[in-house]
């Protein structure tokens, strides 16, 4: 690869981090306040929201994951992945207003779950939400480390540690407000990066047209059809666990602004990820890789080796900016979730800031020691969300599912994960392999291995079925108890209004004496 000297690379890397630190601290000094450290409800218009959703939907990891699938499954698999990654953003414009109407003072999904299903279920969902963001932070650090090492040949450990220090410092002072502004910056950077790289590859990459047809990368294939279901379920449900998306949903000024932001973000995300992913088969047609190459995830950087040094330096800068902004968004959302769900926003802002510092240590250690497969990290989070989220969203309908309670939802999610283990044990004829299926150990790119497909069928369907079984057992037990005690059986009585949960006790209808708020304003 056309690389700069080690001194030049180090200068670019650490000057970029210094710039990001200075920018973050300036924004914290200029705009941040204690009242919007955790959230900033009802303040943002359509275009800033669009840039934020674009930024939240992609980090440096997209350079590896989309190129890898294109190298294995060609255009078919790439289009499936990009559509499945972009279309779920529209879901926040559809469900966001519904949830915001039911829980106007909240700013993340778990707050509505607390109102609908109670405290225990909210903490259950919060645990999986935090686990998902934790895994995504590990994945992002692993991705930027791989990118720096591929672009410079240097050990990326130092850069990873510096990035964590930089984002922790300015997030400590600025919180969500600074994260929102840096995401606007990140969205613009992504657009510039894609435009310049597209121009560079068009100018410097030579395609052997005789390899296009024989490669088979433009034809439909079985793996591509399998991924239609796997990726759609995985990404739709996983996005619901990303508190950063919900923070931005609640930050929209109006529902119209939310629709504008989500629509623009969905289209732009599709275009950007498609362009980035094409490097997977362009590298095959240029003779640098084979179809299904073990280095397919590095296709973008392999093609970059044909380009001049100034362009490599440019890509390095924008990868760092992109990763830094993505990581600070995850940090901010992680802290907001814990503060809201565990401490009910009653702790002083400085304690929230301290959480920003504490959480970074285990993330760095795991990112350095065990994170060597970015896609697998994402897939573990995807399977968990596919098991948990469907049953939760049934609670949005008080017309058909008013009888569902938190007990049912929790049994559904845990039962679905157990179901995946049982399926894996039977399918592979090994309990060990069944356990590995919970970690999607064999990936999703082998068209002859239906294990992952089966797991993503059983997770959502099993989650709903187990939830209904739990509900039937609960209702049956309640009925028997009421008969034995001679008390009225009211479990299936249809409520007249929206359920209001206060300290896990359900009431219905508007109660003027109950303040429905998720934020103790005196705490900040």
C-alpha positions as CSV (number, residue, x, y, z in Angstrom):
1,X,0.0,0.0,0.0
2,X,1.1,3.5,-0.7
3,X,1.9,4.5,2.8
4,X,3.4,7.5,4.5
5,X,6.3,7.2,6.9
6,X,5.6,6.0,10.4
7,X,6.3,9.6,11.6
8,X,3.8,11.0,9.1
9,X,1.1,8.4,10.0
10,X,1.5,9.1,13.7
11,X,1.3,12.8,13.1
12,X,-1.9,12.5,11.1
13,X,-3.5,10.1,13.7
14,X,-2.7,12.0,16.8
15,X,-3.2,15.5,15.3
16,X,-6.7,14.3,14.2
17,X,-7.5,13.1,17.7
18,X,-6.2,16.4,19.2
19,X,-8.5,18.3,16.7
20,X,-11.5,16.1,17.8
21,X,-10.7,16.7,21.5
22,X,-10.5,20.5,21.0
23,X,-13.7,20.5,19.0
24,X,-15.6,18.4,21.6
25,X,-14.4,20.6,24.5
26,X,-15.3,23.8,22.6
27,X,-18.8,22.4,21.9
28,X,-19.2,21.4,25.5
29,X,-18.1,24.9,26.7
30,X,-20.4,26.6,24.1
31,X,-23.5,24.6,24.1
32,X,-23.7,21.9,26.8
33,X,-25.7,22.3,30.0
34,X,-26.8,20.1,32.8
35,X,-30.4,20.0,31.6
36,X,-29.5,18.3,28.3
37,X,-26.6,16.1,29.5
38,X,-28.7,13.0,29.1
39,X,-31.3,14.0,26.5
40,X,-32.6,16.9,24.5
41,X,-36.3,16.2,23.8
42,X,-38.3,18.2,21.2
43,X,-35.5,20.5,20.0
44,X,-34.3,19.3,16.6
45,X,-35.4,19.8,13.0
46,X,-35.4,17.4,10.1
47,X,-32.0,18.0,8.5
48,X,-29.9,17.8,11.7
49,X,-31.9,14.7,12.6
50,X,-31.1,13.2,9.2
51,X,-27.4,13.7,9.7
52,X,-27.6,12.2,13.2
53,X,-29.4,9.1,12.1
54,X,-26.9,8.7,9.3
55,X,-24.0,9.0,11.7
56,X,-25.7,6.6,14.2
57,X,-26.3,4.0,11.5
58,X,-22.6,3.7,10.5
59,X,-19.2,3.6,12.0
60,X,-15.9,2.4,10.6
61,X,-17.2,-1.1,10.8
62,X,-19.2,-0.6,7.6
63,X,-16.0,-0.5,5.6
64,X,-15.4,-4.2,6.6
65,X,-18.8,-5.7,6.9
66,X,-20.4,-4.5,3.7
67,X,-17.3,-5.2,1.6
68,X,-17.1,-8.7,3.0
69,X,-20.7,-9.7,2.1
70,X,-20.2,-8.3,-1.4
71,X,-17.1,-10.4,-1.8
72,X,-19.0,-13.5,-0.8
73,X,-22.5,-13.1,-2.0
74,X,-22.0,-10.4,-4.7
75,X,-24.5,-7.7,-5.7
76,X,-27.5,-9.8,-4.5
77,X,-26.1,-10.1,-0.9
78,X,-24.9,-6.5,-0.9
79,X,-28.3,-5.0,-1.9
80,X,-30.0,-7.2,0.7
81,X,-27.7,-6.0,3.4
82,X,-27.9,-2.3,2.4
83,X,-31.7,-2.4,2.2
84,X,-32.0,-4.2,5.5
85,X,-29.7,-1.7,7.1
86,X,-31.4,1.4,5.7
87,X,-35.1,0.6,5.7
88,X,-35.4,0.0,9.5
89,X,-34.5,3.7,10.1
90,X,-38.0,4.5,8.8
91,X,-39.4,2.4,11.7
92,X,-38.5,5.1,14.1
93,X,-40.7,7.6,12.2
94,X,-43.5,5.0,12.4
95,X,-43.2,3.8,16.0
96,X,-41.5,6.9,17.5
97,X,-44.6,9.1,17.6
98,X,-46.7,6.2,19.0
99,X,-44.2,5.6,21.9
100,X,-43.7,9.3,22.4
101,X,-47.5,9.8,22.8
102,X,-47.7,7.0,25.3
103,X,-44.6,8.2,27.2
104,X,-44.1,11.9,26.4
105,X,-41.5,12.5,29.2
106,X,-39.3,9.6,28.2
107,X,-36.3,9.6,25.9
108,X,-35.5,5.9,25.4
109,X,-37.5,2.8,24.7
110,X,-37.0,1.3,28.2
111,X,-38.9,4.2,29.8
112,X,-42.1,3.2,27.8
113,X,-41.5,-0.4,28.8
114,X,-41.4,0.7,32.4
115,X,-44.7,2.4,32.0
116,X,-46.3,-0.5,30.1
117,X,-44.8,-3.6,31.7
118,X,-43.3,-2.4,35.0
119,X,-39.9,-1.9,36.7
120,X,-38.6,-5.4,36.5
121,X,-39.2,-5.8,32.8
122,X,-37.7,-2.3,32.1
123,X,-34.5,-3.4,33.9
124,X,-34.5,-6.7,32.0
125,X,-34.7,-4.8,28.7
126,X,-32.2,-2.2,29.9
127,X,-29.7,-5.0,30.6
128,X,-29.9,-6.3,27.0
129,X,-29.9,-2.7,25.7
130,X,-26.7,-1.9,27.6
131,X,-25.2,-5.3,26.5
132,X,-25.9,-4.4,22.9
133,X,-24.3,-1.0,23.1
134,X,-21.4,-2.5,25.0
135,X,-20.8,-5.0,22.2
136,X,-21.1,-2.3,19.6
137,X,-18.5,-0.2,21.3
138,X,-16.2,-3.1,21.4
139,X,-16.9,-3.7,17.7
140,X,-16.2,0.0,16.8
141,X,-12.9,0.0,18.6
142,X,-11.9,-3.3,16.9
143,X,-12.9,-1.7,13.6
144,X,-10.8,1.4,13.9
145,X,-7.8,-0.6,15.1
146,X,-8.1,-2.8,12.0
147,X,-8.5,0.2,9.8
148,X,-5.4,2.0,11.2
149,X,-3.3,-1.1,11.0
150,X,-4.4,-1.7,7.4
151,X,-3.8,1.9,6.3
152,X,-0.5,2.6,8.1
153,X,1.1,-0.8,9.1
154,X,1.4,0.5,12.6
155,X,0.1,-1.1,15.8
156,X,-3.4,0.4,16.4
157,X,-3.5,-0.2,20.1
158,X,-2.2,3.3,21.0
159,X,-4.8,4.9,18.7
160,X,-7.6,2.9,20.3
161,X,-6.6,4.1,23.8
162,X,-6.3,7.7,22.7
163,X,-9.7,7.6,21.0
164,X,-11.3,6.3,24.2
165,X,-9.5,9.0,26.2
166,X,-10.6,11.8,23.8
167,X,-14.3,10.8,23.6
168,X,-14.4,10.2,27.4
169,X,-13.1,13.6,28.1
170,X,-15.4,15.6,26.0
171,X,-18.4,13.4,26.7
172,X,-17.7,13.9,30.4
173,X,-18.2,17.6,30.0
174,X,-20.8,17.7,27.1
175,X,-23.0,14.6,27.3
176,X,-25.7,14.1,24.7
177,X,-25.7,17.6,23.4
178,X,-22.1,17.4,22.2
179,X,-22.7,14.0,20.8
180,X,-25.6,15.3,18.8
181,X,-23.5,18.1,17.3
182,X,-20.5,15.9,16.5
183,X,-22.9,13.5,14.7
184,X,-23.8,16.3,12.4
185,X,-20.1,16.7,11.7
186,X,-19.7,13.0,11.3
187,X,-22.6,12.8,8.8
188,X,-20.9,15.4,6.6
189,X,-17.6,13.6,6.9
190,X,-19.1,10.4,5.7
191,X,-20.5,12.0,2.6
192,X,-17.2,13.7,1.8
193,X,-15.3,10.4,2.4
194,X,-17.6,8.5,0.0
195,X,-17.4,11.1,-2.8
196,X,-13.6,11.4,-2.7
197,X,-13.0,7.7,-2.5
198,X,-15.5,7.0,-5.3
199,X,-13.6,9.5,-7.5
200,X,-10.3,8.1,-6.5
201,X,-11.3,4.5,-7.2
202,X,-12.8,5.5,-10.5
203,X,-9.5,7.1,-11.5
204,X,-6.9,4.6,-10.2
205,X,-8.6,1.2,-10.2
206,X,-8.4,-0.9,-13.4
207,X,-11.2,-3.4,-13.8
208,X,-10.6,-6.5,-16.0
209,X,-14.0,-6.8,-17.7
210,X,-13.3,-10.4,-18.6
211,X,-13.6,-11.3,-14.9
212,X,-17.0,-9.8,-14.4
213,X,-19.2,-12.5,-15.9
214,X,-17.2,-15.6,-14.7
215,X,-17.1,-14.3,-11.1
216,X,-20.9,-14.8,-10.8
217,X,-21.0,-11.8,-8.4
218,X,-23.9,-10.2,-10.4
219,X,-26.1,-13.2,-10.2
220,X,-28.8,-14.1,-7.6
221,X,-27.7,-16.8,-5.2
222,X,-29.1,-18.9,-2.3
223,X,-27.1,-17.1,0.3
224,X,-28.6,-13.8,-0.9
225,X,-32.1,-15.1,-0.4
226,X,-31.3,-16.5,3.0
227,X,-29.9,-13.1,4.1
228,X,-33.2,-11.4,3.1
229,X,-34.8,-12.9,6.2
230,X,-31.8,-13.1,8.5
231,X,-30.6,-9.6,8.1
232,X,-34.0,-8.0,8.1
233,X,-35.0,-9.6,11.4
234,X,-31.5,-9.0,12.9
235,X,-31.2,-5.3,12.0
236,X,-34.8,-4.3,12.6
237,X,-34.9,-5.7,16.1
238,X,-31.3,-4.7,16.9
239,X,-32.0,-1.0,16.0
240,X,-34.6,-1.0,18.8
241,X,-31.9,-1.8,21.3
242,X,-29.8,1.2,20.1
243,X,-30.6,3.9,22.6
244,X,-28.9,6.5,20.4
245,X,-31.7,6.1,17.8
246,X,-34.3,6.6,20.5
247,X,-32.6,9.7,21.9
248,X,-32.7,11.2,18.5
249,X,-36.3,10.1,17.9
250,X,-37.4,11.9,21.1
251,X,-35.2,14.9,20.2
252,X,-37.3,15.6,17.1
253,X,-39.3,18.8,17.3
254,X,-42.3,17.4,15.5
255,X,-43.4,14.2,13.9
256,X,-42.9,15.8,10.5
257,X,-39.3,16.6,11.4
258,X,-38.9,12.9,12.4
259,X,-40.3,11.7,9.1
260,X,-38.0,14.0,7.2
261,X,-35.0,13.0,9.1
262,X,-35.6,9.3,9.0
263,X,-36.5,9.4,5.3
264,X,-33.4,11.3,4.3
265,X,-31.2,9.1,6.5
266,X,-32.6,5.9,5.1
267,X,-31.9,6.9,1.5
268,X,-28.4,8.3,2.2
269,X,-27.5,5.3,4.3
270,X,-28.5,2.9,1.5
271,X,-26.4,4.9,-1.1
272,X,-23.3,5.1,1.1
273,X,-23.3,1.5,2.3
274,X,-23.9,0.3,-1.3
275,X,-20.9,2.4,-2.6
276,X,-18.7,1.2,0.2
277,X,-19.8,-2.4,-0.3
278,X,-19.0,-2.5,-4.0
279,X,-15.3,-2.7,-3.1
280,X,-15.9,-6.3,-2.2
281,X,-16.5,-7.3,-5.9
282,X,-14.4,-4.5,-7.4
283,X,-11.4,-6.1,-5.7
284,X,-12.2,-9.4,-7.4
285,X,-12.6,-7.8,-10.9
286,X,-9.3,-5.9,-10.4
287,X,-7.5,-9.2,-9.6
288,X,-6.7,-8.3,-6.0
289,X,-9.0,-10.9,-4.4
290,X,-10.9,-14.1,-5.2
291,X,-14.6,-14.7,-4.7
292,X,-15.1,-15.6,-1.0
293,X,-11.6,-14.5,-0.1
294,X,-10.5,-14.7,3.5
295,X,-9.4,-11.1,3.1
296,X,-12.7,-9.9,1.7
297,X,-13.4,-7.7,4.7
298,X,-10.2,-5.8,3.8
299,X,-11.3,-5.1,0.2
300,X,-11.7,-1.4,0.7
301,X,-8.1,-1.0,2.0
302,X,-6.7,-3.4,-0.6
303,X,-8.1,-1.2,-3.4
304,X,-6.8,1.9,-1.5
305,X,-3.3,0.5,-2.0
306,X,-3.5,1.5,-5.7
307,X,-4.1,5.1,-4.8
308,X,-1.7,8.0,-4.1
309,X,-0.5,8.7,-0.5
310,X,-2.5,11.9,-0.1
311,X,-5.7,10.0,-0.6
312,X,-4.7,7.3,1.9
313,X,-3.9,10.1,4.4
314,X,-7.3,11.6,3.7
315,X,-9.1,8.3,4.3
316,X,-7.1,7.8,7.5
317,X,-8.3,11.2,8.8
318,X,-11.9,10.6,8.0
319,X,-11.9,7.0,9.5
320,X,-10.7,8.5,12.8
321,X,-13.3,11.2,12.7
322,X,-16.0,8.7,11.8
323,X,-15.0,6.3,14.6
324,X,-14.7,9.0,17.2
325,X,-18.1,10.4,16.6
326,X,-19.7,6.9,16.5
327,X,-18.0,6.0,19.8
328,X,-19.1,9.1,21.6
329,X,-22.7,8.5,20.5
330,X,-22.6,5.0,22.0
331,X,-21.0,6.3,25.2
332,X,-23.6,9.0,25.6
333,X,-26.5,6.6,25.0
334,X,-25.1,4.0,27.3
335,X,-24.8,6.5,30.2
336,X,-28.3,7.9,29.5
337,X,-29.8,4.4,29.6
338,X,-28.2,3.6,33.0
339,X,-29.0,6.9,34.5
340,X,-32.6,6.7,33.4
341,X,-33.3,3.0,34.1
342,X,-31.3,2.3,37.2
343,X,-31.1,5.7,39.0
344,X,-34.3,7.3,37.5
345,X,-32.2,10.4,36.7
346,X,-32.1,11.4,40.4
347,X,-28.4,11.3,40.7
348,X,-26.3,14.4,40.3
349,X,-24.9,15.0,36.8
350,X,-21.3,14.5,38.1
351,X,-22.2,10.9,38.9
352,X,-23.4,10.4,35.3
353,X,-20.1,11.9,34.2
354,X,-18.2,9.4,36.4
355,X,-20.1,6.6,34.7
356,X,-18.6,7.8,31.4
357,X,-15.1,7.3,32.8
358,X,-15.7,3.9,34.5
359,X,-17.4,2.2,31.6
360,X,-14.4,2.7,29.3
361,X,-11.9,0.4,31.0
362,X,-13.6,-3.0,30.4
363,X,-14.5,-1.9,26.8
364,X,-10.9,-1.1,26.0
365,X,-9.6,-4.4,27.5
366,X,-12.1,-6.5,25.6
367,X,-11.6,-4.6,22.4
368,X,-7.9,-5.3,22.5
369,X,-7.9,-8.9,23.8
370,X,-10.9,-10.7,22.3
371,X,-12.5,-8.6,19.5
372,X,-11.1,-10.1,16.3
373,X,-14.4,-10.6,14.3
374,X,-16.4,-7.4,14.0
375,X,-19.4,-9.1,12.2
376,X,-19.7,-11.8,14.9
377,X,-19.9,-9.2,17.6
378,X,-22.8,-7.5,15.8
379,X,-24.5,-10.9,15.2
380,X,-24.5,-11.9,18.9
381,X,-26.3,-8.6,19.7
382,X,-28.7,-9.2,16.7
383,X,-29.8,-12.6,18.0
384,X,-30.5,-11.4,21.5
385,X,-32.6,-8.5,20.1
386,X,-34.5,-10.8,17.8
387,X,-35.5,-12.9,20.8
388,X,-36.5,-10.1,23.1
389,X,-38.0,-7.2,21.0
390,X,-41.0,-8.8,19.2
391,X,-42.8,-9.7,22.4
392,X,-42.1,-6.2,23.8
393,X,-43.6,-4.5,20.8
394,X,-46.9,-6.4,21.1
395,X,-47.5,-4.3,24.1
396,X,-48.0,-1.2,21.9
397,X,-51.5,-2.6,21.1
398,X,-53.9,-2.3,24.0
399,X,-56.6,-3.3,21.6
400,X,-55.4,-6.9,21.1
401,X,-52.7,-7.5,23.7
402,X,-53.9,-5.6,26.8
403,X,-53.6,-8.8,28.8
404,X,-49.8,-9.1,28.3
405,X,-47.6,-8.4,31.3
406,X,-43.9,-8.0,32.0
407,X,-43.7,-11.6,33.2
408,X,-44.8,-12.8,29.8
409,X,-42.3,-10.6,27.9
410,X,-39.3,-11.8,30.0
411,X,-40.3,-15.5,29.7
412,X,-40.7,-15.0,26.0
413,X,-37.2,-13.6,25.5
414,X,-35.4,-16.1,27.7
415,X,-37.5,-18.9,26.3
416,X,-36.5,-17.9,22.8
417,X,-32.8,-18.1,23.6
418,X,-33.3,-21.5,25.1
419,X,-35.2,-22.5,22.0
420,X,-32.2,-21.5,19.8
421,X,-29.9,-23.6,22.0
422,X,-32.2,-26.6,21.7
423,X,-32.5,-26.1,17.9
424,X,-28.7,-25.9,17.6
425,X,-28.3,-29.0,19.7
426,X,-30.7,-31.0,17.5
427,X,-29.5,-29.5,14.2
428,X,-25.8,-30.1,14.8
429,X,-26.4,-33.2,17.0
430,X,-24.2,-31.6,19.7
431,X,-25.0,-29.5,22.8
432,X,-21.6,-27.8,22.4
433,X,-22.6,-26.6,18.9
434,X,-26.0,-25.6,20.2
435,X,-24.2,-23.3,22.6
436,X,-22.0,-21.9,19.9
437,X,-25.1,-21.1,17.8
438,X,-26.1,-18.6,20.5
439,X,-22.9,-16.8,19.6
440,X,-23.5,-17.4,15.8
441,X,-20.1,-19.1,15.9
442,X,-20.2,-20.3,12.3
443,X,-21.3,-16.9,10.9
444,X,-24.1,-16.4,8.4
445,X,-22.3,-16.7,5.1
446,X,-22.3,-20.4,4.5
447,X,-25.3,-21.2,2.3
448,X,-25.2,-24.9,3.2
449,X,-25.4,-24.2,6.9
450,X,-29.0,-23.4,7.9
451,X,-28.1,-23.1,11.6
452,X,-28.0,-19.3,11.6
453,X,-31.2,-19.1,9.5
454,X,-33.0,-21.4,11.9
455,X,-31.7,-19.4,14.9
456,X,-33.2,-16.2,13.5
457,X,-36.5,-17.9,12.8
458,X,-36.8,-19.4,16.3
459,X,-35.6,-16.2,18.1
460,X,-38.5,-13.9,17.2
461,X,-41.2,-16.6,16.6
462,X,-40.2,-18.4,19.8
463,X,-40.1,-15.2,21.7
464,X,-43.8,-14.5,20.9
465,X,-44.9,-18.1,21.4
466,X,-43.1,-18.5,24.8
467,X,-44.6,-15.1,25.9
468,X,-48.1,-16.3,25.1
469,X,-47.5,-19.7,26.8
470,X,-46.3,-17.7,29.9
471,X,-49.4,-15.5,29.7
472,X,-51.6,-18.6,29.5
473,X,-49.9,-20.1,32.6
474,X,-50.1,-16.8,34.5
475,X,-53.8,-16.2,33.6
476,X,-54.7,-19.8,34.4
477,X,-53.0,-19.6,37.8
478,X,-54.7,-16.3,38.5
479,X,-58.1,-17.8,37.6
480,X,-57.5,-20.9,39.8
481,X,-56.4,-18.6,42.7
482,X,-59.5,-16.4,42.3
483,X,-61.8,-19.4,42.4
484,X,-60.1,-20.9,45.4
485,X,-60.2,-17.5,47.3
486,X,-63.6,-16.5,46.0
487,X,-62.3,-13.2,44.7
488,X,-63.3,-11.6,41.4
489,X,-61.2,-12.7,38.3
490,X,-60.1,-9.4,36.7
491,X,-57.0,-10.4,34.8
492,X,-58.7,-10.3,31.4
493,X,-60.7,-7.2,32.0
494,X,-60.1,-4.8,29.2
495,X,-58.8,-1.4,30.4
496,X,-60.6,1.8,29.5
497,X,-57.5,3.9,29.1
498,X,-53.8,3.8,28.7
499,X,-52.0,1.9,31.5
500,X,-49.9,4.1,33.8
501,X,-47.3,2.3,35.8
502,X,-46.0,3.8,39.0
503,X,-43.7,1.7,41.1
504,X,-44.8,-1.4,39.2
505,X,-48.5,-0.9,40.1
506,X,-50.9,-0.6,37.1
507,X,-53.7,1.9,36.9
508,X,-55.7,3.0,33.9
509,X,-56.9,6.3,32.5
510,X,-55.6,9.8,33.2
511,X,-54.7,10.5,36.8
512,X,-54.1,14.1,37.5
513,X,-52.5,13.3,40.9
514,X,-49.8,11.1,39.3
515,X,-46.9,13.0,37.7
516,X,-45.8,10.9,34.7
517,X,-42.2,12.0,34.3
518,X,-39.0,10.1,33.7
519,X,-36.8,13.0,34.8
520,X,-36.5,14.5,38.2
521,X,-35.8,18.1,37.1
522,X,-34.3,19.0,40.5
523,X,-31.6,16.4,40.0
524,X,-29.9,18.5,37.4
